[in-house]
Amino acid sequence: MTSELLDQALVEEATKKSGLIWVKGPGVPARALWHVWHEGAACLVGDGPGEQPLPHLADGGTAEVTVRSKDKGGRLVTWAAKVVELAPESEAWQAAVAELKGKRLNAPDGEAMTARWARECRVVRLEPTGTVAPPPDGSLADAPLPTPATTRRPIPAGLPRLLLRKRRRK
């Protein structure tokens, strides 16, 4: 019983203080998402224009949430969650949106944001199931996701001589 209470307190405090959580759905890689902790769950808004994508979070499904340390960035805890999608304009939706609205940075529409969320976005609660994953034995590093971005290529061998050449005096 004491271990369960300590796990619950760790999940709540770590998630409250972290600005980002890593959410992994069944069969999809983890994605960093901003959130607020409200009434015992992490609340997210997304899947609309200009908002974070939440395609892997289906109502009634499960997710794995990894919380990082705000100061060091290391993994603090990983917990299992039940996904609950809130109905727009319901009492629970309004309470969650009131908290989310204060944390949303650089919203393009300001005060009209909540109306847009009701029309075009989803508000999701990730409710802890009480299951906390044990600390990992090895690295949790994943291979980077495929992207069309490229890295810089090496500079041509003759370029430094051209740039550093002393000007000749006449």
N, C-alpha and C positions, 0 to 999 in steps of 0.2 A: 504493500500500500504506500509506504513512504517513497519507494523508488518511482512509482507512478506519479505521485504528486511533484517530485523533483523534476521528472521528465516534462510534465505539464508546465511547470514554472519556467524551465529552461526554454521550451518552445515559445511560450508567450513573451518572455522578456527579450530573447534573442530576435524574434520576428518583429517586435515593436520597435526595437532600436535600429534595425537594419533598413537601409533605404531601398535595397534590392533583394529579391529572393530569386533563386533559380528553381523553376518549375518544370518538371519532367512528366509528360503524359505517357500513357501506354504506347510503346513502339516509336516514340519521337524523342529527339535529343532535348536536353534541358535548355530553357530559354530564360534569360534575365528579365524580370518584370518588376515594375514599381508597384507599390501596394500601400495599404494602411491596415493596421490591426484594429478591428472594431468588434466588440461584443464576442470575443473568443474565437475569431477567425480572421484570416488574411483576406481582405477585399480588394478586387482588381476591377478595372474597367478597360475595355478594349474592343477589338474587331470592328471598329468604325474608322471613317476617314480621319487621319491624323492621330490615331490612337494605337496603342501596342496591340500586336496580333495575339489572339487567344484561340487558335483553331483546334488545339489539342485538348481543350478543356470542355468536355461535354457534360451537361447536366446529369447528375447521378453517377458520374464516373469517378475515377480515382486519379490522384496525382502524387508525385513525390516532391517535397519541397526541401531545398537545401538553403540554409541561412548562413550568411557570411558575417564575419566580424566587421563592424563599421570602421574601426581604426586600423586593423592589420589586414583585413581582406581575406583572412583564412576561414575555412569551414568551421562552423560552430556546432551545428546540429542538422540532421536530416530527419524529416518526419513525414508520415503518410497523411494524406488529406482526402476528404470526400468533397467532390465538386458540387456546389449548389448554385444554380443560376437564379438570380432574383428577378421577379416579374417587374417590368417598368411601372413606376408610380405606386408600387405597393409600399406599405409602411416600412418594411425591412429595406427596400430599395432606397427610399428617401433618406433613411438614417445612414445607410452606407454611403450614398452619394454626398451627403452633407460632409462626411469625413474626407472622402476622396477629393472633393472640390477644393479643399484647403491645401492639399498636397500636389495638385496638378500644376506643373510649371509650364509657362509659356503657352497657355491655351489661346488659340487663334480667335475665339469668339467670346472670351470673358464671361460675363454673367449669363449669356445664352447657352453656355456649355452644358448645363444640366438638361435643358430641353433637347439639345442635340444628342446627348447620351440616351435619353428616353426613346428618341426616334431611331437612331442609327447604331447604337452600341449595345454591348452586353455588360452587365455588372455581375460578377461572379464572387462567391464566397468559397474559400478553401478552409474547411472545418477539420481540425486535427482529429484523427481517429484514436489517438492515444499510443500509436506505434512509433517508436523512435529507433532509427537504425543505429547499430553499433558503429563505433569509429572504424574507418577503413584500415586495412593492413598496408596497402601500397598506395601508389599514386592514383588519383581519380581523373587524371588528364585525359581528355578525349581528343581525337583527331579533329582539326579544324573543319568546319562545314564547307562544302564546295562553294566557290564564289568566282565571278568573272574578274575580280580585281587582280592586278598583277603587282609584282614587286619591281623595284628598280633594277635595271640591268647594269652590269659593270661598265664603267666609263671606258671609252676607247683608250688604247695604250698611249697614243701620241698626244692626247689632250693635255696632260700636265706640262709637257714641254712647250706647247703653244701658249698656255696661260702664264707660265712662269718665265718665259723667255725675256731676257733683258733687252731693252730697246737699244739699238745701235746709235751711237752718236755720229753725226756727220762731220 
